C-alpha cells in the first residue's frame, strides 16, 4: 500500500484527516484559570478546524489529480528497485523461436551472432541464424551437450557419446581434444568455457546414458578440469564438488563460476596463470545446468527458468520459461543483446538491455 502522505508531502495534515489530536481539558479551581483554560481550548479548536480544512483541500486536490503511472509510483516508494535493475529490455516478451525437439542444450553464439545449439537425444547440432533460419550444422554430433566457440571460430563440444571433448571446424571437421584422463574414461564432459588465452575449463559430472556401452565410472568422482592452451596438459582444478555442471568465466579471464548442481550451490574462483584455481567462495545458494554472463557482470543460472544475479550474488530477476526444464543460455544476435534460452523442447529468445560478455 502506498504512503500517500509521503507522495503528496502532506505529513501531519494527513494525520489530522485520520483524526485530529485530542484536546486535553484541564480541571482548574479558580474562575480565572477556567477562563484561561476555555480560551486556550477555543484556540486549540480553531487551529484544529483550520488544519482540517487545509487537509480536506489537499485531499480533494489529490483525488482530482491525474493518475500517475504505476511504475512512477512504485519507483517513488522504492518498490520497483528490482525492475529498475532488470537486464530485460523494457516491454520485451519471451518468444518461442522454434520447438518440437526432444531436449535442447548448449547454446553458443559465433562472431556474427548466429546461435548453435544441440538436440542432444537426437544427436545433432543446429544453427539459428541471424536471418532467423534454422539449419542442421552437424549430424551425428557425438551426442554433443555443452558448446562454446574459441577465438579461432571453432565450435568446442562436450561430446557425450564417447565422453570426449571435440573441436569442430566451420566446415564440420572434428578434432578430438580430450579422450580420457590418465588413461581412464571421463564421466561425460557436460559444459565448458574458454578463457582468453585459449585454455579450456570443463565440468565432468556423471549422468548414466542409455546409449553407453561402458562399465561403472572410472574417475572416482565428479570434477572440474582444465586443458592448457597448447592442449598438452589436462589437470583437475576442483575435486571437492558433488556434481559440477554449469560453468562460465569473466571476459578478463580473472574469475571462474562453477555451479555444483548436486549441492545446489554456485562458486566463484580466482583463476591463476597456470590455469589452477584459488580463493573459492560461495556465490549463491543455487545450482545450475548452464550459465552465462552479461557485460555488467550479472550471472544467469538455469533450471527453473532463468535466474539472474548481480556480481555480488544478489538475485535481481527471474525469467519464467514455459517448459519442464531450462538447460542453458547464451547471448547472441547481431548486437548480442538477445538472450537465447535452450529449454526442453524449444529454443526461446528475449531482448535485453545489456549485451553478453565476450
C-alpha positions in Angstrom: 0.0 0.0 0.0 1.4 3.4 -1.0 2.2 6.0 1.6 0.2 8.9 0.1 1.4 11.2 2.9 4.9 10.7 1.6 3.9 11.0 -2.0 2.0 14.3 -1.6 4.2 15.8 1.1 1.2 16.2 3.4 2.8 14.7 6.6 0.9 15.9 9.7 -2.1 17.1 7.6 -2.9 13.5 6.7 -2.7 12.6 10.4 -5.5 15.2 11.0 -7.7 13.6 8.4 -7.2 10.3 10.2 -8.2 12.1 13.4 -7.2 15.4 14.9 -5.2 15.3 18.1 -7.2 15.2 21.3 -7.6 18.4 23.2 -6.8 18.0 26.9 -9.2 19.9 29.2 -7.6 21.0 32.4 -9.5 21.0 35.6 -9.0 24.3 37.4 -10.0 25.5 40.8 -10.5 29.2 40.0 -12.8 31.1 37.7 -9.8 33.0 36.2 -7.9 29.9 35.4 -11.1 28.4 34.0 -11.5 31.4 31.6 -7.8 31.0 30.6 -8.4 27.2 30.0 -11.5 27.9 28.0 -9.7 30.4 25.9 -6.8 28.0 25.3 -9.3 25.3 24.4 -11.1 27.6 21.9 -7.7 28.5 20.3 -6.8 24.8 20.0 -10.2 24.0 18.4 -9.7 26.9 16.0 -6.3 25.6 14.9 -7.6 22.1 14.6 -10.5 23.2 12.4 -8.2 25.2 10.2 -5.9 22.2 9.8 -8.9 20.0 8.9 -9.9 22.5 6.2 -6.4 22.6 4.8 -6.2 18.8 4.8 -9.5 18.4 3.1 -8.4 20.8 0.4 -5.2 18.9 -0.1 -7.0 15.6 -0.2 -9.5 17.0 -2.7 -6.7 18.1 -4.9 -5.1 14.6 -4.7 -8.4 13.0 -5.6 -8.6 15.1 -8.7 -5.0 14.6 -9.8 -4.5 12.6 -12.9 -3.4 9.0 -12.0 0.4 8.6 -12.1 1.8 5.6 -14.0 2.2 2.6 -11.7 5.9 2.4 -12.4 6.4 6.0 -11.3 4.5 5.4 -8.0 6.5 2.2 -7.5 9.8 3.9 -8.1 8.9 6.8 -5.8 8.4 4.3 -2.9 11.3 2.1 -3.8 9.1 -0.9 -4.8 10.4 -1.0 -8.3 14.0 -1.4 -7.3 14.3 -4.9 -8.8 12.6 -3.8 -12.0 14.9 -0.8 -12.3 17.9 -3.1 -12.2 16.4 -5.7 -14.5 18.6 -6.5 -17.6 15.4 -7.2 -19.6 14.6 -4.6 -22.3 11.5 -2.5 -21.5 8.4 -4.2 -22.9 10.3 -7.3 -24.1 8.5 -10.6 -24.0 9.8 -14.2 -24.1 9.4 -15.6 -27.7 9.4 -19.2 -28.8 11.6 -19.3 -31.9 11.3 -23.0 -32.7 10.1 -26.1 -31.0 9.5 -29.8 -31.4 12.9 -31.0 -30.2 13.5 -33.8 -27.7 15.8 -31.8 -25.4 17.7 -28.7 -26.3 21.1 -27.8 -24.8 24.3 -25.9 -25.1 23.5 -22.7 -27.0 26.6 -20.8 -28.2 27.0 -17.8 -30.5 29.7 -17.3 -33.1 31.3 -14.0 -34.0 28.3 -12.9 -36.2 25.8 -13.7 -33.6 24.4 -17.0 -35.1 23.4 -19.4 -32.3 24.3 -23.1 -32.4 22.6 -25.5 -30.0 22.1 -29.2 -29.6 19.1 -31.5 -29.7 21.1 -33.9 -27.6 18.8 -37.1 -27.7 18.6 -36.7 -31.5 22.4 -36.4 -31.8 22.6 -33.2 -33.8 23.8 -29.6 -33.6 21.6 -27.0 -35.1 22.1 -23.4 -36.2 19.7 -20.5 -35.7 21.0 -17.8 -38.0 20.8 -14.0 -37.5 18.4 -14.2 -40.5 16.1 -16.3 -38.3 16.6 -19.5 -40.3 17.1 -23.0 -38.7 19.5 -25.4 -40.3 21.3 -28.6 -39.2 25.1 -27.9 -38.7 26.3 -31.4 -37.7 24.5 -34.8 -37.6 25.5 -37.1 -36.0 27.3 -34.9 -33.4 28.8 -37.4 -30.9 25.8 -36.7 -28.7 27.1 -33.2 -28.1 25.9 -31.4 -25.0 27.6 -28.1 -24.0 29.1 -25.9 -26.7 31.4 -22.9 -26.8 33.3 -21.0 -29.6 37.0 -20.4 -29.3 38.7 -17.3 -30.7 39.6 -19.1 -33.9 35.9 -19.7 -34.7 36.0 -23.4 -33.9 33.0 -24.8 -32.1 34.1 -26.8 -29.0 31.7 -29.5 -27.9 31.3 -31.8 -24.9 30.8 -35.0 -27.0 28.9 -37.3 -24.6 28.8 -40.4 -26.8 32.4 -41.4 -26.0 33.0 -38.9 -23.1 35.3 -36.7 -25.2 36.0 -33.0 -25.8 35.8 -32.0 -29.5 36.8 -29.1 -31.7 34.6 -28.7 -34.8 35.7 -26.5 -37.7 33.3 -24.2 -39.5 33.2 -26.9 -42.2 32.2 -29.6 -39.7 35.5 -31.4 -39.4 36.1 -32.9 -36.0 39.3 -33.0 -33.9 39.3 -34.8 -30.6 41.0 -32.7 -27.9 40.4 -34.9 -24.9 39.8 -38.7 -24.9 40.5 -39.6 -21.3 42.2 -38.5 -18.1 45.3 -40.5 -17.1 44.2 -43.4 -19.2 40.7 -43.6 -17.8 37.4 -42.6 -19.4 35.9 -39.3 -18.2 32.4 -39.4 -16.8 30.9 -37.3 -19.6 32.0 -33.7 -20.2 29.0 -31.5 -19.8 29.7 -27.8 -20.1 32.7 -25.7 -20.9 34.3 -22.2 -21.1 37.3 -20.9 -23.0 39.5 -18.3 -21.3 41.0 -15.5 -23.4 44.4 -17.3 -23.9 42.7 -20.5 -25.2 42.8 -22.6 -22.0 39.6 -24.6 -21.6 37.7 -25.4 -18.4 35.0 -28.1 -18.4 32.8 -29.9 -16.0 32.6 -33.7 -15.8 29.6 -34.9 -13.9 28.2 -38.4 -14.2 24.8 -38.9 -15.8 24.3 -42.5 -17.0 23.2 -42.6 -20.6 21.2 -45.4 -22.2 23.4 -45.3 -25.3 26.6 -46.0 -23.5 28.4 -49.3 -23.8 30.7 -49.0 -20.8 31.0 -50.0 -17.2 31.0 -48.1 -14.0 32.5 -44.6 -13.7 36.3 -44.7 -13.8 37.3 -41.4 -12.4 36.3 -41.9 -8.8 34.4 -38.6 -8.6 32.9 -35.7 -10.5 35.4 -32.9 -11.1 36.3 -29.7 -13.0 39.2 -29.9 -15.5 41.5 -27.5 -17.3 43.1 -28.1 -20.7 46.1 -25.8 -21.3 46.2 -23.6 -24.4 48.7 -25.8 -26.1 46.4 -28.8 -25.5 49.2 -30.7 -23.9 48.3 -30.6 -20.2 45.0 -31.7 -18.7 44.6 -31.3 -14.9 41.9 -31.3 -12.3 41.3 -27.9 -10.8 38.5 -28.8 -8.3 37.9 -32.2 -6.7 35.6 -31.1 -3.9 32.2 -30.8 -5.6 29.2 -33.1 -5.5 28.1 -32.8 -9.2 29.6 -29.8 -11.2 27.6 -28.8 -14.2 27.3 -25.2 -15.5 30.5 -23.2 -15.9 31.5 -19.7 -17.2 34.3 -17.2 -16.7 34.6 -13.5 -16.8 35.8 -11.9 -20.1 39.0 -10.6 -18.5 39.9 -14.2 -17.6 40.3 -13.5 -13.9 37.3 -15.4 -12.4 35.5 -18.6 -13.0 32.0 -19.6 -11.9 31.1 -23.2 -11.4 27.6 -24.5 -10.5 27.5 -27.5 -8.2 24.0 -28.7 -9.2 24.3 -31.7 -6.8 24.8 -29.4 -3.8 22.5 -26.6 -5.0 25.4 -24.1 -4.9 27.4 -21.9 -7.3 31.0 -20.9 -6.5 33.4 -18.3 -7.9 37.1 -18.8 -8.1 40.2 -16.7 -8.9 42.0 -18.0 -12.0 45.8 -18.4 -11.7 48.2 -18.0 -14.5 48.8 -21.8 -14.8 45.1 -22.5 -15.0 44.7 -23.7 -11.4 42.0 -22.1 -9.3 42.2 -20.4 -5.9 40.1 -18.4 -3.4 36.9 -20.4 -3.9 33.9 -18.7 -2.3 30.2 -19.3 -2.3 28.5 -17.1 -4.9 24.9 -18.1 -4.3 22.8 -20.9 -2.8 21.6 -22.3 -6.2 23.0 -24.8 -8.6 22.6 -24.6 -12.4 22.6 -26.6 -15.5 24.0 -23.8 -17.7 25.4 -20.3 -17.2 26.3 -17.1 -18.9 27.4 -13.6 -18.1 26.4 -10.1 -19.4 28.6 -7.0 -19.9 27.7 -5.8 -16.4 28.9 -9.0 -14.7 25.4 -10.3 -14.0 25.3 -14.1 -13.7 22.5 -16.1 -15.4 21.6 -19.5 -13.9 19.2 -22.1 -15.3 16.9 -24.9 -14.2 13.5 -23.4 -13.2 13.5 -20.8 -15.9 16.5 -18.3 -15.8 17.5 -16.6 -12.5 19.8 -13.6 -12.7 22.2 -12.5 -10.0 24.2 -9.3 -9.8 28.0 -9.6 -9.3 27.5 -9.6 -5.5 25.3 -12.7 -5.7 22.0 -10.8 -5.1 19.0 -12.0 -7.2 17.7 -9.3 -9.5 15.5 -11.1 -12.0 13.5 -14.3 -12.6 12.7 -15.2 -16.2 9.8 -17.7 -16.4 10.0 -20.2 -19.2 7.0 -22.4 -20.0 9.0 -25.7 -20.2 9.7 -28.5 -17.8 13.4 -27.6 -17.6 15.6 -24.8 -18.7 19.0 -26.2 -19.6 21.3 -23.4 -20.9 21.6 -19.8 -22.1 23.7 -17.5 -24.2 23.7 -14.1 -25.7 23.5 -13.8 -29.4 22.1 -11.9 -32.4 23.8 -9.1 -34.4 24.2 -6.9 -31.3 24.5 -9.7 -28.8 21.5 -8.2 -26.9 19.2 -11.2 -27.3 19.2 -13.9 -24.6 18.8 -17.3 -26.2 17.3 -20.0 -23.9 17.5 -23.7 -24.6 14.6 -25.2 -22.6 13.4 -28.8 -23.1 11.6 -28.9 -26.4 12.2 -25.4 -27.5 14.6 -22.5 -28.3 13.4 -19.2 -26.9 14.6 -15.6 -27.2 14.3 -12.5 -25.0 15.5 -9.0 -25.9 17.8 -7.5 -23.2 19.0 -4.0 -22.3 22.5 -5.4 -21.9 24.8 -7.3 -24.2 26.6 -10.6 -23.4 30.1 -10.7 -22.0 32.6 -11.7 -24.7 
